[in-house]
Amino acid sequence: MRTRLVLLSARLLDPATGAFLPQSALAVGEDGRISALGADREVRSLAGPATTVIDLKGAVVTPGLVDGHLHPVSGAELTHGLDLSGCADLDDVREALAGRVRALGPGEWLFGWGLDPNVFGERPVGTAPFDAVLEGVPAFLLLFDAHSALAGRRALELAGIDGPRTFDQASAEVVCDRDGRPTGLLQEDAACELVERVAPRPSRAQRRERLAATLRSMAAAGLTGGHVMDANGDSLDLYGELDAAGQLPLRLRVAPWCQPGTDADGVRALVRQQGTGGVLWQVAGVKLFMDGTIDNGTAWLERPDRNGESVRAFWPDPAAYTHVIGEFHRAGVATATHAIGDAAVRHALDSVEKAQASHGTGGVRHRVEHIETVPDDTLHRFRELGVIASVQPTHCCDFTRADHTDNWSRRLGEERASRAWRCRDLWESGATVVLGSDWPIAPYPPLGVMAGARHRRPSRDLGMPPHGPEQALTALQSLRGMTTGPAYAAGEEHLAGRLAPGHRADLTVLAADPLTTAAVDLPALPVLLTVVDGRPTHRDPGL
């Protein structure tokens, strides 16, 4: 077999042990798999005229870093607007909006994203503080959780929204004041779509180029793959086009949504869709929602939050969700359920347990996504049921505070806020923990995600105290959360997550050892080379 790639003078880091392998070189065959590990001279002899040979000069090679939860297509579109994530208070938001309004043409829409509800303090979340600056301007501002948005008065008018609406999604809502007038806050996709339908959309060519640019940036950050948690719109077509053109720099597993109201035919269609795809992308699994978010009061908690909210499941009939989980399990289809609140997590686990009791385990690896607050009696069930715990530690770092003065913590109260993102407890209870960003909710660079899992401090001010330092992962655990963990969650531990012959040559090359680099310094560690399927997708100019 011809050799596609040879890496020399490397330090090969094994996430299974945290130690360096004794070999210093690696070869990749034409099939994109690691074909040999050995000494430099031995492996160099495998190179042919067409082989790419790179001297890493002592750089560290890890199995490719994989984001366990991200949204490339929607993220590439959403993040093209005004970035409000750096706004700390209402004055910051007004200033940012005013600057963008001055640059708009007549009738042009203003799109924003990343708005943190903490800027409202004790005030209700709504557009009232921005009415003056947005006068006559159709504006759509996505909150950081991407489950809610603010629509300005002109945008509501264009969408014909003048009062409450009813939706199939139980937690979706056009929030209105006591007089029935919309406040501008739209909760969950069904409500947001009312405005999105009348807003201008970029052309398909623009969307494809934005996606391609986003994926290139992800590769440059060290990502070799991602577990994509939606297949909305023409996402699959876009992945297919980039893949066919040789422009897909990440290996993607895509889970289409199964929404409330999906009937038996819809379930069967999702089952048939499994395994379709291309060289570097594949439909694998199904994404469901059991609740919304704590910050906007649409999570499902066992007790109401401080505002009397977060008391309903996303599925109006939770038993219908349980039935659908059973159908997917019986068909051998893994599910990934968004479950943030303790009641949502418990119900997701109960549903998997019921499915296994009826149809056996069958080797199906179901997942629960987010798991932001759970009691002690829930932790051990992940291991017992074989359910993957997929968490996003930087959400804790950047959207909550150690003193519990943030919106998330205030809503929950001290007891439940003290159970925030129990990454260490889940790990030590025996669960397989997968780390991700949920981009565009939080930044996608994987070294930042791994760092956040270790330090649990706000990335914008690392001098702040950590939120729940006892839940911090070790350096090795955080590396496994983006290598061996995603491989196991995908049922591909025999193909991915290790540096071994026969495994995929999806590789991340770093300037230094991520296990000995301090957590606060890890995000700045240079990514020198990213390899997918044995082909470089990013290469530092100095390498």
PLY file of the C-alpha trace (Angstrom):
ply
format ascii 1.0
element vertex 543
property float x
property float y
property float z
element edge 542
property int vertex1
property int vertex2
end_header
0.00 0.00 0.00
1.25 3.48 -0.84
2.00 5.86 2.00
0.03 9.09 2.09
1.73 10.86 5.01
4.79 10.47 7.21
5.35 12.41 10.43
8.87 12.40 11.89
10.50 13.58 15.14
7.18 13.44 16.92
6.14 12.91 20.51
3.15 10.59 20.28
0.78 11.12 23.22
-1.49 8.24 24.22
-4.70 9.49 25.92
-5.35 6.02 27.31
-2.34 6.28 29.61
-1.28 9.93 29.46
2.23 8.79 28.51
4.23 9.19 25.32
4.61 6.15 23.10
8.17 4.89 22.61
8.02 5.49 18.85
8.91 8.84 17.27
7.34 8.55 13.81
4.04 7.67 12.20
2.99 6.62 8.70
-0.43 6.81 7.09
-1.56 4.56 4.26
-3.60 5.52 1.22
-6.72 4.38 3.08
-6.32 7.19 5.60
-5.42 4.82 8.45
-2.27 4.73 10.52
-0.12 2.05 8.89
2.99 2.11 11.06
4.55 3.51 14.21
8.32 3.32 14.65
11.67 5.06 14.65
12.28 7.94 12.26
14.57 5.99 9.92
12.25 2.98 9.79
9.13 5.03 9.02
10.87 7.39 6.61
11.72 4.38 4.45
7.99 3.89 3.83
7.68 7.22 2.01
7.29 7.27 -1.74
7.55 10.07 -4.31
3.99 11.26 -3.61
4.18 10.99 0.18
3.89 14.13 2.29
6.77 14.03 4.79
6.75 16.46 7.73
9.43 16.85 10.39
7.55 17.82 13.55
10.74 18.79 15.41
9.53 17.38 18.71
5.92 18.57 18.53
3.23 16.58 20.33
0.78 14.44 18.35
-2.55 13.48 19.89
-5.47 11.62 18.38
-7.64 14.19 16.61
-9.66 16.44 18.91
-13.41 16.03 18.41
-16.09 18.45 19.57
-18.89 16.38 21.07
-21.65 18.91 20.36
-21.71 21.68 17.76
-23.86 23.31 15.05
-21.68 24.31 12.08
-24.32 25.35 9.54
-26.59 27.37 11.80
-23.58 28.72 13.66
-21.90 29.94 10.49
-25.05 31.85 9.63
-25.90 33.17 13.10
-22.43 34.43 13.91
-22.28 36.55 10.78
-24.27 39.26 12.55
-23.38 41.63 15.41
-21.47 39.87 18.19
-23.04 40.90 21.50
-21.22 38.33 23.62
-18.78 40.91 24.97
-21.53 43.19 26.34
-21.50 43.29 30.14
-24.53 45.53 30.74
-27.42 47.26 28.98
-25.36 50.34 28.15
-22.86 48.12 26.32
-25.69 46.56 24.32
-27.23 49.93 23.45
-23.86 51.26 22.32
-23.22 48.19 20.13
-26.70 48.37 18.60
-26.42 52.11 17.94
-23.13 51.61 16.13
-24.64 48.96 13.88
-27.83 50.96 13.25
-25.75 53.88 11.93
-24.23 51.55 9.34
-27.56 50.13 8.11
-29.35 51.17 4.96
-33.08 52.02 4.87
-35.19 48.98 5.81
-32.13 46.81 6.44
-32.36 44.26 9.23
-30.08 44.16 12.25
-29.03 40.67 13.33
-27.20 40.06 16.59
-26.09 37.02 18.53
-24.52 35.96 21.82
-26.59 38.28 24.05
-26.15 37.30 27.71
-29.36 37.68 29.76
-27.20 38.69 32.71
-27.00 42.18 31.17
-30.60 42.72 32.27
-29.78 42.16 35.95
-33.07 42.00 37.85
-35.07 43.51 34.97
-37.24 41.28 32.78
-35.63 40.21 29.53
-37.21 42.11 26.66
-36.61 44.77 24.03
-37.89 47.74 26.07
-34.37 48.94 27.01
-33.49 49.08 23.29
-36.69 50.52 21.84
-35.25 53.99 21.36
-32.09 52.89 19.56
-34.01 50.36 17.42
-36.84 52.72 16.46
-38.06 51.70 12.99
-35.29 49.09 12.59
-36.26 45.41 12.21
-33.95 43.67 14.68
-33.51 40.05 15.69
-31.08 39.43 18.56
-30.31 35.84 19.47
-29.60 35.23 23.14
-26.47 33.26 23.97
-28.35 29.99 24.52
-29.78 30.07 20.95
-33.09 28.89 22.44
-34.48 32.41 22.70
-34.29 35.72 20.89
-35.36 39.32 21.12
-37.34 40.74 18.22
-37.64 44.52 17.98
-41.02 46.20 17.54
-40.58 46.62 13.78
-39.59 42.94 13.39
-42.67 41.86 15.36
-44.83 44.06 13.15
-43.40 42.58 9.95
-43.99 39.07 11.31
-47.58 39.90 12.29
-46.96 39.10 15.95
-49.26 41.14 18.19
-50.08 38.69 20.96
-49.52 35.20 22.37
-49.40 32.08 20.19
-49.79 28.34 20.79
-47.10 25.87 19.66
-46.52 22.11 19.50
-43.34 22.69 21.52
-44.72 23.01 25.04
-42.05 25.46 26.20
-42.20 27.70 23.12
-43.72 31.08 23.80
-44.23 34.60 22.52
-43.73 36.29 25.88
-46.33 38.99 26.54
-46.94 41.53 29.27
-50.02 41.66 31.48
-51.94 43.43 28.73
-51.13 40.73 26.15
-48.57 42.81 24.28
-45.38 41.04 23.14
-42.30 42.04 25.12
-40.04 41.03 22.25
-38.82 37.84 23.95
-39.36 34.72 21.86
-38.66 31.38 23.51
-37.61 28.24 21.64
-37.37 27.59 17.90
-41.07 27.54 17.11
-41.52 31.10 18.38
-38.28 32.40 16.89
-39.19 31.01 13.49
-42.18 33.35 13.29
-39.75 36.22 12.78
-37.02 34.28 11.00
-39.51 33.43 8.23
-39.94 37.08 7.26
-36.30 38.11 7.74
-33.96 38.22 4.73
-31.70 35.20 4.25
-28.23 35.06 2.70
-27.90 33.38 -0.66
-27.05 29.71 -0.79
-23.61 30.53 -2.20
-22.99 32.87 0.74
-24.10 30.24 3.23
-21.86 27.60 1.68
-18.82 29.88 1.76
-19.51 30.92 5.34
-19.76 27.27 6.32
-16.55 26.39 4.49
-14.70 29.28 6.16
-16.02 28.25 9.58
-14.90 24.66 9.11
-11.44 25.81 7.98
-11.16 27.88 11.14
-12.22 24.90 13.22
-9.49 22.81 11.62
-6.94 25.55 12.31
-8.01 25.42 15.97
-7.14 21.71 16.08
-10.51 20.08 15.52
-10.58 16.98 13.34
-14.21 16.12 13.87
-17.51 17.02 15.43
-20.77 15.49 16.55
-23.27 17.77 14.80
-26.54 18.09 16.66
-28.86 19.17 13.87
-29.52 18.58 10.18
-31.87 21.48 9.64
-32.66 23.03 6.28
-30.21 22.06 3.56
-27.38 21.26 5.99
-26.83 17.76 4.64
-26.67 19.03 1.07
-24.05 21.59 2.06
-21.91 18.98 3.81
-22.27 16.74 0.77
-21.18 19.46 -1.65
-18.13 20.39 0.41
-17.20 16.72 0.83
-17.51 16.00 -2.88
-15.33 19.03 -3.65
-12.66 17.92 -1.17
-13.41 20.97 0.99
-14.71 19.30 4.14
-11.87 19.58 6.68
-13.63 17.84 9.58
-15.13 14.38 9.98
-18.76 14.96 10.94
-21.43 12.77 12.51
-24.83 14.41 12.05
-27.92 13.79 14.18
-31.19 15.07 12.66
-33.91 16.33 15.00
-36.98 14.42 16.09
-39.48 16.98 17.31
-42.72 16.63 19.28
-45.50 15.50 17.01
-43.28 13.22 14.91
-45.47 10.29 13.91
-44.55 6.68 13.12
-43.76 7.52 9.50
-41.46 10.30 10.64
-39.64 7.96 12.99
-39.21 5.37 10.24
-37.84 8.06 7.91
-35.22 9.03 10.50
-34.27 5.37 10.91
-33.86 4.96 7.14
-31.67 8.06 7.01
-29.06 6.52 9.29
-25.72 5.75 7.65
-26.28 8.00 4.65
-23.54 10.47 3.87
-20.21 10.75 2.14
-16.51 10.22 2.72
-16.16 12.48 5.75
-19.74 12.91 6.97
-22.51 10.57 7.96
-25.98 10.71 9.47
-25.58 8.92 12.78
-28.14 9.13 15.56
-31.13 11.35 16.27
-31.33 14.51 18.38
-34.30 15.16 20.67
-35.15 17.82 23.23
-36.55 17.18 26.68
-36.45 20.81 27.80
-35.17 24.28 26.96
-32.80 26.34 29.11
-32.64 27.49 32.72
-31.74 31.06 31.77
-35.01 31.67 29.95
-37.21 29.57 32.24
-37.90 26.76 29.77
-35.89 23.97 31.40
-37.74 21.10 33.09
-37.00 21.10 36.80
-38.31 18.89 39.55
-39.17 22.08 41.45
-39.95 25.46 39.86
-37.20 28.04 39.66
-37.29 31.25 41.68
-39.62 32.83 39.11
-42.03 29.90 39.20
-40.84 28.79 35.76
-39.05 25.78 34.18
-41.87 23.43 35.10
-42.73 21.91 31.71
-41.17 19.35 29.41
-40.39 20.30 25.82
-42.62 17.42 24.70
-46.22 18.24 25.73
-46.66 14.54 26.48
-43.42 13.16 27.95
-44.78 9.64 27.46
-44.70 10.24 23.71
-40.99 10.99 24.00
-40.48 7.76 25.94
-42.29 5.81 23.22
-40.12 7.37 20.49
-36.93 6.54 22.42
-38.13 2.95 22.57
-38.73 2.86 18.82
-35.29 4.23 18.02
-33.67 1.86 20.49
-35.47 -1.11 18.97
-34.17 -0.03 15.55
-30.60 0.25 16.87
-30.48 4.03 16.50
-28.60 6.00 19.15
-30.33 9.10 20.48
-28.92 12.33 21.88
-31.35 14.14 24.17
-30.99 17.76 25.17
-31.75 17.64 28.90
-30.61 20.51 31.10
-32.86 20.40 34.15
-32.96 17.60 36.72
-36.46 16.46 35.72
-35.48 16.37 32.05
-32.34 14.35 32.74
-34.24 11.92 34.95
-36.95 11.40 32.35
-34.39 10.83 29.59
-32.66 8.19 31.70
-35.99 6.61 32.68
-36.90 6.35 29.00
-33.64 4.62 28.10
-34.09 2.25 31.03
-37.59 1.39 29.84
-36.36 0.86 26.27
-33.62 -1.48 27.48
-36.05 -3.42 29.63
-38.32 -3.97 26.61
-35.73 -4.59 23.90
-32.42 -5.36 25.62
-29.38 -3.13 25.58
-28.45 -4.03 21.99
-25.19 -2.12 22.20
-27.01 1.16 21.44
-25.17 4.06 23.06
-27.66 6.77 23.91
-26.54 10.19 25.10
-27.79 13.01 27.28
-26.63 16.48 26.30
-25.83 19.34 28.70
-26.80 17.94 32.16
-26.46 21.31 33.86
-27.87 20.44 37.28
-28.61 16.96 38.63
-28.95 15.43 42.11
-26.73 12.71 43.53
-29.14 9.87 42.79
-28.90 10.52 39.04
-25.15 10.24 38.62
-24.68 6.47 38.87
-27.45 5.80 36.35
-25.32 6.98 33.44
-22.85 4.16 34.06
-25.53 1.59 34.86
-27.48 2.33 31.68
-24.43 2.94 29.49
-25.66 6.45 28.66
-23.02 8.92 27.48
-22.75 12.17 29.48
-22.14 14.97 26.96
-21.26 18.23 28.72
-20.09 21.71 27.75
-17.91 23.02 30.59
-17.30 26.46 29.11
-21.01 27.23 29.55
-20.39 27.03 33.28
-17.23 29.12 32.94
-18.65 31.96 30.90
-22.37 32.15 31.74
-22.38 31.57 35.51
-20.43 32.98 38.43
-18.86 31.42 41.49
-20.82 33.74 43.81
-24.12 32.70 42.19
-25.09 36.27 41.27
-25.71 35.28 37.64
-29.16 34.70 36.14
-28.73 30.89 35.93
-27.79 30.57 39.60
-30.34 33.09 40.88
-33.14 31.22 39.14
-32.08 27.89 40.64
-31.18 28.95 44.16
-28.17 27.85 46.17
-28.90 24.12 46.43
-29.33 23.47 42.72
-26.75 26.05 41.61
-24.18 24.19 43.72
-24.73 21.17 41.47
-23.57 22.97 38.33
-22.02 20.93 35.53
-20.93 17.97 37.67
-18.24 16.83 35.25
-15.96 15.28 37.87
-18.80 13.53 39.70
-20.08 12.07 36.44
-16.58 10.88 35.56
-15.94 9.35 38.96
-19.33 7.64 38.94
-18.14 5.69 35.89
-19.89 7.58 33.10
-18.25 8.12 29.73
-17.90 11.90 29.57
-17.72 13.70 26.22
-16.76 17.37 26.04
-17.99 19.89 23.52
-18.65 23.58 22.92
-22.22 23.64 21.57
-20.89 26.28 19.17
-22.16 28.92 18.45
-23.26 29.02 22.10
-19.60 29.01 23.21
-16.34 29.27 21.24
-15.28 26.09 19.44
-11.46 26.02 19.89
-11.00 22.65 21.61
-8.06 23.74 23.73
-10.34 26.35 25.27
-12.96 23.71 26.00
-10.37 21.44 27.62
-9.00 24.38 29.61
-12.44 25.35 30.86
-13.07 21.80 32.04
-9.92 22.14 34.14
-10.12 25.69 35.55
-13.89 26.48 35.49
-13.17 30.22 35.42
-14.59 32.94 33.11
-12.42 32.90 29.99
-12.57 36.71 29.80
-11.21 37.10 33.34
-9.18 34.15 34.57
-8.52 36.01 37.81
-12.12 35.39 38.86
-12.78 32.49 41.24
-13.80 29.15 39.72
-17.41 27.96 39.82
-17.41 24.57 41.54
-13.67 23.84 41.47
-14.35 20.41 42.93
-15.97 19.52 39.58
-12.86 20.34 37.55
-11.45 17.57 35.38
-7.79 16.65 35.30
-5.69 17.42 32.25
-5.83 13.79 31.15
-9.57 13.53 31.69
-10.15 16.63 29.59
-8.02 15.19 26.78
-9.94 11.94 26.90
-13.18 13.93 26.80
-12.25 15.09 23.29
-10.53 11.92 22.02
-11.40 8.53 23.49
-14.77 9.76 24.80
-16.20 10.87 21.44
-14.81 7.72 19.81
-16.61 5.52 22.33
-19.82 7.56 22.09
-19.79 6.98 18.32
-19.15 3.25 18.72
-15.81 3.76 16.97
-13.28 3.06 19.70
-11.76 0.43 17.39
-11.23 3.13 14.72
-10.60 6.40 16.49
-9.31 8.04 19.64
-5.90 6.34 19.73
-2.57 6.42 17.92
-2.38 2.84 16.75
-2.02 0.96 13.45
-5.41 0.50 11.81
-6.88 3.57 13.45
-7.93 6.63 11.45
-5.20 9.15 10.86
-7.18 12.04 12.34
-4.48 13.87 14.26
-3.88 17.10 16.16
-0.30 18.35 16.52
0.53 20.81 19.31
3.64 22.82 20.13
3.82 21.36 23.65
2.31 18.71 25.90
-1.31 19.65 26.70
-1.13 17.59 29.89
1.67 19.63 31.41
0.58 23.01 30.01
-1.23 25.03 32.69
-4.97 25.20 32.15
-4.95 29.00 31.88
-2.23 28.81 29.19
-3.74 25.95 27.22
-5.98 28.01 24.87
-2.91 29.82 23.54
-0.93 26.65 22.86
-0.10 26.75 19.11
-1.78 24.18 16.88
0.92 23.31 14.36
-0.84 20.71 12.23
-4.29 19.17 11.87
-4.75 15.98 9.86
-8.00 14.31 8.78
-8.01 11.04 6.89
-4.25 11.31 6.53
-4.39 14.71 4.79
-3.35 18.00 6.41
-6.28 20.37 6.86
-4.19 22.97 8.66
-0.42 23.48 8.69
1.47 26.16 10.53
3.68 28.12 8.08
6.71 27.44 10.26
6.30 23.68 10.11
0 1
1 2
2 3
3 4
4 5
5 6
6 7
7 8
8 9
9 10
10 11
11 12
12 13
13 14
14 15
15 16
16 17
17 18
18 19
19 20
20 21
21 22
22 23
23 24
24 25
25 26
26 27
27 28
28 29
29 30
30 31
31 32
32 33
33 34
34 35
35 36
36 37
37 38
38 39
39 40
40 41
41 42
42 43
43 44
44 45
45 46
46 47
47 48
48 49
49 50
50 51
51 52
52 53
53 54
54 55
55 56
56 57
57 58
58 59
59 60
60 61
61 62
62 63
63 64
64 65
65 66
66 67
67 68
68 69
69 70
70 71
71 72
72 73
73 74
74 75
75 76
76 77
77 78
78 79
79 80
80 81
81 82
82 83
83 84
84 85
85 86
86 87
87 88
88 89
89 90
90 91
91 92
92 93
93 94
94 95
95 96
96 97
97 98
98 99
99 100
100 101
101 102
102 103
103 104
104 105
105 106
106 107
107 108
108 109
109 110
110 111
111 112
112 113
113 114
114 115
115 116
116 117
117 118
118 119
119 120
120 121
121 122
122 123
123 124
124 125
125 126
126 127
127 128
128 129
129 130
130 131
131 132
132 133
133 134
134 135
135 136
136 137
137 138
138 139
139 140
140 141
141 142
142 143
143 144
144 145
145 146
146 147
147 148
148 149
149 150
150 151
151 152
152 153
153 154
154 155
155 156
156 157
157 158
158 159
159 160
160 161
161 162
162 163
163 164
164 165
165 166
166 167
167 168
168 169
169 170
170 171
171 172
172 173
173 174
174 175
175 176
176 177
177 178
178 179
179 180
180 181
181 182
182 183
183 184
184 185
185 186
186 187
187 188
188 189
189 190
190 191
191 192
192 193
193 194
194 195
195 196
196 197
197 198
198 199
199 200
200 201
201 202
202 203
203 204
204 205
205 206
206 207
207 208
208 209
209 210
210 211
211 212
212 213
213 214
214 215
215 216
216 217
217 218
218 219
219 220
220 221
221 222
222 223
223 224
224 225
225 226
226 227
227 228
228 229
229 230
230 231
231 232
232 233
233 234
234 235
235 236
236 237
237 238
238 239
239 240
240 241
241 242
242 243
243 244
244 245
245 246
246 247
247 248
248 249
249 250
250 251
251 252
252 253
253 254
254 255
255 256
256 257
257 258
258 259
259 260
260 261
261 262
262 263
263 264
264 265
265 266
266 267
267 268
268 269
269 270
270 271
271 272
272 273
273 274
274 275
275 276
276 277
277 278
278 279
279 280
280 281
281 282
282 283
283 284
284 285
285 286
286 287
287 288
288 289
289 290
290 291
291 292
292 293
293 294
294 295
295 296
296 297
297 298
298 299
299 300
300 301
301 302
302 303
303 304
304 305
305 306
306 307
307 308
308 309
309 310
310 311
311 312
312 313
313 314
314 315
315 316
316 317
317 318
318 319
319 320
320 321
321 322
322 323
323 324
324 325
325 326
326 327
327 328
328 329
329 330
330 331
331 332
332 333
333 334
334 335
335 336
336 337
337 338
338 339
339 340
340 341
341 342
342 343
343 344
344 345
345 346
346 347
347 348
348 349
349 350
350 351
351 352
352 353
353 354
354 355
355 356
356 357
357 358
358 359
359 360
360 361
361 362
362 363
363 364
364 365
365 366
366 367
367 368
368 369
369 370
370 371
371 372
372 373
373 374
374 375
375 376
376 377
377 378
378 379
379 380
380 381
381 382
382 383
383 384
384 385
385 386
386 387
387 388
388 389
389 390
390 391
391 392
392 393
393 394
394 395
395 396
396 397
397 398
398 399
399 400
400 401
401 402
402 403
403 404
404 405
405 406
406 407
407 408
408 409
409 410
410 411
411 412
412 413
413 414
414 415
415 416
416 417
417 418
418 419
419 420
420 421
421 422
422 423
423 424
424 425
425 426
426 427
427 428
428 429
429 430
430 431
431 432
432 433
433 434
434 435
435 436
436 437
437 438
438 439
439 440
440 441
441 442
442 443
443 444
444 445
445 446
446 447
447 448
448 449
449 450
450 451
451 452
452 453
453 454
454 455
455 456
456 457
457 458
458 459
459 460
460 461
461 462
462 463
463 464
464 465
465 466
466 467
467 468
468 469
469 470
470 471
471 472
472 473
473 474
474 475
475 476
476 477
477 478
478 479
479 480
480 481
481 482
482 483
483 484
484 485
485 486
486 487
487 488
488 489
489 490
490 491
491 492
492 493
493 494
494 495
495 496
496 497
497 498
498 499
499 500
500 501
501 502
502 503
503 504
504 505
505 506
506 507
507 508
508 509
509 510
510 511
511 512
512 513
513 514
514 515
515 516
516 517
517 518
518 519
519 520
520 521
521 522
522 523
523 524
524 525
525 526
526 527
527 528
528 529
529 530
530 531
531 532
532 533
533 534
534 535
535 536
536 537
537 538
538 539
539 540
540 541
541 542
